[in-house]
Amino acid sequence: MDDVLYLEDPELTIMTINQDLGALERYREKHEPFFLTWQAQAGGAATELRGGDGVWMDTGAGRVLDLGALVYQANAGHGHRRIVEAVKAQADALCLAPPNAVYPAKRALAEALLAKAPPGFSKVFFCLGGSDANENAMKIARMVTGRHKCVA
């Protein structure tokens, strides 16, 4: 695999997204029932994941250092029992809710955030990701100041 970087520690292997895929992976790439995100579809390389532990993701062929954080994940690592148990408990209680819904875990998170906020803060605003947060921060700034121009 030409795109694998081996550092001094043989246990530390970082694979790039363009790793050389075996025949099965190349077959799957062309026949997966979904589009790959954030890349051209022709020649795009999928990374098969089998699990994770701490900062590592298991591909079955080796470990990949997880340096990502996206809308569906916070980079808190993989397999942390406390996080897994909290996710299971929430899924048992309420698996999915629309943004305008109110439920105990949402209220508890807002109260925990406000407890750590400086004096004067009385509400939080939950967003789906960074661009959503930035867009709404500008809207709130315009609403509060009455000004329409924003320098970001």
TORROGU-884681 format. One record per residue (C-alpha): x negated, y negated, z negated; residue in one letter; residue number from 1. Coordinates in steps of 0.2 Angstrom, whole numbers, plus 5000, padded with zeros to 4 digits. Last residue first. Layout:
residues N
<<X,Y,Z>,'a',NUM>
...
END
This chain:
residues 152
<<5084,4811,4950>,'a',152>
<<5089,4793,4953>,'v',151>
<<5108,4791,4952>,'c',150>
<<5119,4778,4960>,'k',149>
<<5138,4778,4955>,'h',148>
<<5138,4768,4939>,'r',147>
<<5152,4768,4926>,'g',146>
<<5140,4773,4913>,'t',145>
<<5149,4788,4905>,'v',144>
<<5158,4794,4921>,'m',143>
<<5142,4792,4932>,'r',142>
<<5132,4801,4919>,'a',141>
<<5145,4815,4917>,'i',140>
<<5145,4817,4936>,'k',139>
<<5126,4817,4937>,'m',138>
<<5125,4831,4923>,'a',137>
<<5138,4840,4933>,'n',136>
<<5128,4841,4948>,'e',135>
<<5112,4846,4938>,'n',134>
<<5121,4860,4928>,'a',133>
<<5129,4867,4944>,'d',132>
<<5111,4867,4952>,'s',131>
<<5104,4875,4937>,'g',130>
<<5116,4889,4935>,'g',129>
<<5134,4894,4930>,'l',128>
<<5138,4880,4919>,'c',127>
<<5144,4878,4901>,'f',126>
<<5147,4860,4894>,'f',125>
<<5144,4857,4876>,'v',124>
<<5153,4846,4864>,'k',123>
<<5151,4836,4848>,'s',122>
<<5133,4829,4850>,'f',121>
<<5130,4814,4838>,'g',120>
<<5116,4821,4828>,'p',119>
<<5103,4831,4837>,'p',118>
<<5108,4848,4844>,'a',117>
<<5104,4865,4834>,'k',116>
<<5121,4866,4826>,'a',115>
<<5129,4861,4843>,'l',114>
<<5121,4876,4851>,'l',113>
<<5128,4888,4838>,'a',112>
<<5145,4880,4839>,'e',111>
<<5146,4882,4858>,'a',110>
<<5140,4900,4856>,'l',109>
<<5153,4904,4843>,'a',108>
<<5167,4896,4854>,'r',107>
<<5162,4906,4869>,'k',106>
<<5161,4922,4859>,'a',105>
<<5178,4919,4851>,'p',104>
<<5187,4916,4868>,'y',103>
<<5193,4901,4878>,'v',102>
<<5196,4902,4896>,'a',101>
<<5193,4888,4909>,'n',100>
<<5178,4897,4917>,'p',99>
<<5188,4912,4920>,'p',98>
<<5184,4928,4909>,'a',97>
<<5176,4944,4912>,'l',96>
<<5172,4959,4900>,'c',95>
<<5182,4955,4885>,'l',94>
<<5180,4965,4869>,'a',93>
<<5172,4981,4875>,'d',92>
<<5161,4971,4887>,'a',91>
<<5156,4959,4872>,'q',90>
<<5151,4973,4861>,'a',89>
<<5141,4981,4875>,'k',88>
<<5132,4965,4879>,'v',87>
<<5128,4962,4861>,'a',86>
<<5121,4980,4859>,'e',85>
<<5110,4978,4875>,'v',84>
<<5104,4961,4868>,'i',83>
<<5099,4969,4851>,'r',82>
<<5092,4985,4859>,'r',81>
<<5080,4975,4870>,'h',80>
<<5080,4986,4886>,'g',79>
<<5073,4973,4899>,'h',78>
<<5066,4956,4896>,'g',77>
<<5073,4940,4890>,'a',76>
<<5071,4932,4907>,'n',75>
<<5089,4926,4907>,'a',74>
<<5100,4935,4920>,'q',73>
<<5115,4933,4931>,'y',72>
<<5111,4915,4936>,'v',71>
<<5093,4919,4939>,'l',70>
<<5076,4922,4930>,'a',69>
<<5062,4930,4938>,'g',68>
<<5044,4935,4933>,'l',67>
<<5048,4954,4931>,'d',66>
<<5031,4963,4932>,'l',65>
<<5033,4978,4943>,'v',64>
<<5029,4995,4937>,'r',63>
<<5026,5010,4948>,'g',62>
<<5033,5022,4961>,'a',61>
<<5050,5024,4952>,'g',60>
<<5053,5006,4954>,'t',59>
<<5052,5002,4935>,'d',58>
<<5054,4984,4930>,'m',57>
<<5042,4977,4917>,'w',56>
<<5044,4962,4905>,'v',55>
<<5052,4973,4891>,'g',54>
<<5057,4990,4898>,'d',53>
<<5066,4991,4915>,'g',52>
<<5076,5003,4925>,'g',51>
<<5076,5012,4942>,'r',50>
<<5074,4998,4954>,'l',49>
<<5072,4999,4973>,'e',48>
<<5064,4984,4980>,'t',47>
<<5072,4979,4997>,'a',46>
<<5061,4973,5011>,'a',45>
<<5068,4962,5025>,'g',44>
<<5063,4968,5042>,'g',43>
<<5078,4961,5050>,'a',42>
<<5089,4954,5036>,'q',41>
<<5080,4938,5033>,'a',40>
<<5078,4934,5015>,'q',39>
<<5087,4926,5000>,'w',38>
<<5099,4940,4997>,'t',37>
<<5099,4957,5005>,'l',36>
<<5116,4961,5014>,'f',35>
<<5126,4976,5008>,'f',34>
<<5131,4994,5012>,'p',33>
<<5113,4999,5014>,'e',32>
<<5109,5007,5030>,'h',31>
<<5094,4998,5037>,'k',30>
<<5085,4996,5020>,'e',29>
<<5090,5013,5015>,'r',28>
<<5081,5021,5030>,'y',27>
<<5065,5010,5026>,'r',26>
<<5067,5016,5008>,'e',25>
<<5068,5034,5013>,'l',24>
<<5053,5033,5025>,'a',23>
<<5042,5025,5012>,'g',22>
<<5041,5006,5010>,'l',21>
<<5025,4996,5011>,'d',20>
<<5027,4981,4999>,'q',19>
<<5033,4965,5006>,'n',18>
<<5042,4960,4989>,'i',17>
<<5025,4960,4981>,'t',16>
<<5019,4973,4969>,'m',15>
<<5010,4969,4953>,'i',14>
<<5001,4984,4945>,'t',13>
<<4995,4982,4927>,'l',12>
<<4991,5000,4921>,'e',11>
<<4975,5001,4931>,'p',10>
<<4969,4986,4920>,'d',9>
<<4955,4977,4931>,'e',8>
<<4969,4971,4942>,'l',7>
<<4977,4981,4956>,'y',6>
<<4986,4970,4969>,'l',5>
<<4998,4979,4980>,'v',4>
<<5002,4972,4997>,'d',3>
<<4991,4985,5006>,'d',2>
<<5000,5000,5000>,'m',1>
END
